[in-house]
Amino acid sequence: MAWPTISVFVSSTFQDMHRERDVLREHVFPVIEERLRARRHHLEIVDLRWGIWTSEEAEQSERQTQVLSVCLEEVERCRPFFLALIGDRYGWTPPRELVADVAREHGLVLPDRPLSVTELEITAALDPARGRCRPVVFLLRSSDEEGGEAGRLRRDLRAALPDSTFAYTRHDLDRFAADAVEQLWRHIDAETSGLAAAAGDGEEGAADLDAFVEQQSLGFVGREGLLASCHELADTGQHGAIAITGPPGSGKSALFAQLVATLPDTADRLVLAHSSGMGADASSVSTMVRRFTRRLATVAGRSVDVDALVTADALDAAFGSLLQEVSARQQVVLLIDGVDGFEGGPRGDYLAWLPSSLGPRTLMLAFGRPSTPVEIIESRTGNPTHVLQPLTRQAAADLIRGVCARYHRTVEEQTLQILLDSADGDGLASHGNPFWCQMAAELMNLAGADLFLAESMAGVDPQVTVRQQLNRMAAGFPAGPAEIATSFLQHLEAVHGAERVAEFALTVLLARQGWREQDLLGILTELGRQSWTALDVARLRRAFRSQLTLRRGEGTWTFAHELMATAVTARYRQDDDTAMDLHHAAVRHLRSLPAEDSLRISELLFHLISVRAAAEIAEHLAGDLSDAELVAAVAITADWVVGAEHSAEHPGDAVVAILRHLAAAPAELFDALFFVLRMGTDVDRAVEERLPLAARQRLLEACLEYFTGEGQVFGDFDGFAERLAAIRHRLATVLREQGNPDDAQDQLAAMLEHTRRVVDDRPDDIRGLSNLAQTYYQQGQAHFNRGSMRLDGIERCLEAYGNALAVMHRVVRLDPAGPMHRSGIAAICSELGRINLAIGEHADAMAYFDQALAASRAAVELDPGDLTWQSDLATSLTGVGNLRLAEGQADEAVALHEEALALREHIARRNADEPFHLENLTISHLQLGQALLARGDNDRAGQHLDESIRITRILVHFDPHRDAWADLLTSATELRSRVNAQ
């Protein structure tokens, strides 16, 4: 439902009220507008003096009559809100006969004397026969208070409206602005106060969605065919998922908003809508899924404690279950905007939150830029992605006219055609991009008002000269959406000063998640290049208009559109000195905040990194951090490391340089050591799926190297020793996965010495025993890789796995309820089964696979939602399937591999950016294809082998140096060739 509009009529003389009008436009109306938006209302200012020029020439009579009629009509439309400014001038007084004729047509009784247009408007507003009025009248204090018609009008107004007239002086226009806000809001508040509480009611995120939809739908034009098709899909109960994509500024969010506004819930349809850009935390997948789950539970009549679903898996499972239930009895439409803008990781990037089956009557329409989520929707559904086409010339014209209408302007036809003819060097029409059209129209109206004012003050008819200047401006607009955003910045610079705009815009840009208004003031004050007040910050923020958006959860402001951020980057980010000074100012400001402040926690390390404060970075990461601080610090450091590695000449160059530089910076050796330990454990864990193995190897080796030098003095401390063992464990895994089993064994030998010592000291310590079993397990993997099918390698491998299994059975006896311990037994038994199968010992292989199946099923029963235990179960099923295939039982092998594949597909959707799970998935496709080929089902075998090849190519592209993936690709390709040959 569209928001109502509060309209305010502004009446005054023109040529003597320029400064007051500027104050109203820049500092009064934006405040009222913000307050009304919180109540889901728009503000419309009707200021008809802009654009009206009076003339005594007879041929202007018709235009004057039209002007007077429009004035009276607009006064009525805006009733009861009326704001008047009365100065020294009485104003233009049209011929008495003309005024009388217009008044008679509108049923207005006038006093028997000539009236200026301003007094005519006031008379109409205060006419008791025409309905109530809430007037606000400001009277300029004058040296000639009572002289002339202006003095008489002031006396009459004070007498008639003693509680609504207020005096002001031009020496204190800030006071005038404050009084205007107070008095105008007093009347508007009285009319809308009942909506204040209601605006905060409703379901989680409803207010943010409502505001986002209202804002975005203002720019919707055209797309009639696409909109009708979407409605038809919903109205006919279609199901499935379709992605709608387009470049920045192409109108994706506007289409989303229009669908939300025009697809209401019905008795047989539930609409769930969310945009990743609609407010604070909106880019969190959990925020969206939680909103959807609450609504589904309500519709299903289920009592679900959504807040108790603290893990992503539990929340996603509840959402999927409720979606199936509700979709079985009514249509569910999911509208998701900015599908490419959700938080990183598998849930956002790979749609891991989305159930594999949407339900029998679920339709999902997803909007976003070309991206991985868009590609996944197409690949999972087979539905081709719909690409938004450029706006037609007519639709663009409608959009430009609509923006001008919001300013009470009518764009000249010649000016409109100049805009519509704009094109880039390749002939691509600028008007095809809605963002370009909106920015062009905004600039025309902002500049037009300034030009009209300047020409009027010069005492000439502005109609012709302004039109000519606007035509020249339109012809000079850049053709691209990002470039016209730069023109908007240039306009702000002309009004507010280039340095001021640059400082403000860069401060917004350099924030990771936006700033609160008090943070903007604090940082700009810390910068110290010029004086800033809270009012200055508010003025600049409002000057950016809809180009800034408020994220309500934290109350932070950030750029609403990436194109504006791009323009700010291009125009101001080249000034490295200012950017660096702003980062320093941000550090000082954040440190002045309480330690528990959420922005201090999430932003401080980012800005320390930006100013290259090596010692402070290391000391921060090594410090005694809260859970929230540690999560933020590790994530920021991981992003920094990954970004640096992308531009490194060789894998590991950047991360090793960072480690060594920062480790040498702290004043205290203890801080340096803890920093290195955090880099080798927490940070390495955060980057393990984002960096090639070679880069991680060099990072971990550099960490260990540090402890043979500066850090060896602390080597006997148990806390350091345990963390050091963890680094060795991670390095051994990396070495083994790169095909370096000998080097891996060296690390494992050192680990084994430590873990044995721990177990000897504390024989019943479950953690120590688990670490010992894991070390034996890794030894077995390294021996098998190194020895392959050689007898000595197999014997060592079996011995190591046997030791690991014995230790894990001991752990289970100590803690029988721990699913992780069952998982460990399953993993070890699967490896023992695999080795026995490889050497032809089928009976022993089956015995171990049976143990693996029993242990993995027990783990799943103890904790059904954990994907690790499900992965173990898939591995056990795969082992039995391979055994059955070796025994010639192809049908049973196919069934087992299909069950394993289903589990791994489910796991990969939740963890699609983790190569380990993708590797398991491609193995399942490969082995199922092999089993199908043995059964003679060549068509299905080819399909699964093709999928195995596709996934493996992704893995090889991520890390071409990992031999195991290259071998998988070779195996799948060779099998596919066999299928083709048959």
Buried (B, 14 or more C-beta within 10 A) or exposed (E): EEBEEBBBBBBBBBBBBEEBBBBBBBBBBBBBBBBBBBBBBBBBBBBBBBBBBBEEEEEBBEBBBEBBBBBBEBBBEBBBBBBBBBBBBBBBBBEEEEBBEBBEEBEBEBEEEBBBBBBBBBBBBBBEEBEEBBBBBBBBEBEEBEEEBBBBBBEEBBEEBEEBBBBBEEEEBEEBBBBBBEBBBEBBBEEBEEBEEEBEEEEEBBBBBBBBBBBBBBBBBBBEEBBEEBEEBBEEBBBBBBBBBBBBBBBBBBBBBBBBBEBEEEEEBBBBBBBBBBBBBBBBBBBBBBBBBBBBBBBBEBEBEBEEBEEBBEBBBBBBBBBBBBBEEBBBBBBBBBBBBBBEBBBBBBBBBBBEEBBEBBBBBBBBBBBBBBBBBBEBBEEEBBEBBBBBBEBBBBBBBBBBEBBBBEBBEEBBBBBBEBEEEEEEBBBBBBBBBBBBBBBBBBBBBBBBBBBBEEEEBBBEBBBEBBBEBBEEBBBBBBBBBBBBBEBBBEBBEBEBBBBBBBBBBBBBBBBBBEBBBBBBBBBEEEEBEEEBBBBBBBBBBBBBBBBBBBBBBBBBBBBBBBBBBBBBBEBEEBBBBBBBBBBBBBEEBEEEBBBBBBBBBBBBBBBEBBBBBBBBBBBEBEEEBBBBBBBBBBBBBBEBBEEBEEBBBBBBEBBBEBBEBBEEEEBBBBBBBBBBBBBBEBBBBBBBBBBBBBBBBBBBBBBEEBBEEBEEEEEBBBBBBBBBBBBBBBBBBBBBBEBBBBBBEBBBEBBEEBBEEEEEBBEBBBBBBBBBBBBBBBBBBBBEEEEEBBEBBBBBBBBBBEBBBBBBEEEEEBBBBBBBBBBBBBBBBBBBBBEEBBEBBBBBBBBBBBBBBBBBEBBEEBBBBBBBBBBBBBBBBBBBBBEEBBEBBBBBBBBBBBBBBBBBBBBBBBBBBBBBBBBBBBBBBBBBBBBEBBEBBBBBBBBBBEBBBEBBEBBEBBEBBBEBBEBBBEBBEBBEEE
